[in-house]
Amino acid sequence: MSEIKFFIEQRAQGDYAIRKPKSQRASAVAPTQRKAVALAREMNPDADIHVERVRDMGTGSRGKWRKL
């Protein structure tokens, strides 16, 4: 488990922000969730990446995080 973490969350504009814990600003922004994950891995291949759920499903809801 890495001490370095990135959180990928959908912004109001519809794109995806890559943030470090407790940060106010995004480290990077990507147009799709897939590209945001790839960019976060590029930034630090050893980082733990957590992705915000963006679909409403029966088993989970928005605002929940899943680790990749």
N, C-alpha and C positions, 0 to 999 in steps of 0.2 A: 504494500500500500504506500503510495507516494504521499509526501507532504505537500506537493504542489497539486492544486485543484483548479479546474476550470468549470464554470457553470455556463451552459448554453440555454438562453431563454429567448422566446419570441418577443419582439418589441411591438409597440402599437402601430408602427409603420409597416409591419408584416415581415420584416427581415429578422435576422437572428444575431444577438449580441453574445460575445464571448467575454465572460467576466471572471475575475479572480474573487475569492471570498471577501466580503465586506468592502468591495470597491464601489465607488460612485459612478465611474465611467467605464465604458466597455474597452477591453484591450483590443478588440477587433470586431468588425461587423461583416456578415456574409448574407447573401440573398436567400440561401436555402439552409435548412438544418444540416443536410448532408455536407455542404461546403463548409459550414461552421465547424463541424466535427473534424473534417480534414484539416482545416486551418489550425484548430487547436492542437491537433496531433503534430502538425508542422512546427508550431511554436514551441512545444515541449512534448516529445514522444513518450516520456515517462509519467506525465501528469495523469491524475485521475480525472475523467471527464464525466460530468453529470448533466443530463439533458432534461429539460422541462417537458412534461407531457403537453402536447398541443391538440390532442383529440379527446373528446369526451367518450369514455368507454365504460362498460359495466363494472370492470374491476378496478379502474383508476379514474382519477379526475385531474383536471388542469391544476397546476400548482404543485403537483407531486413531481419528484425527481427520480430518475432512474440512472444508475451508473452503467457506463459502457465498459 
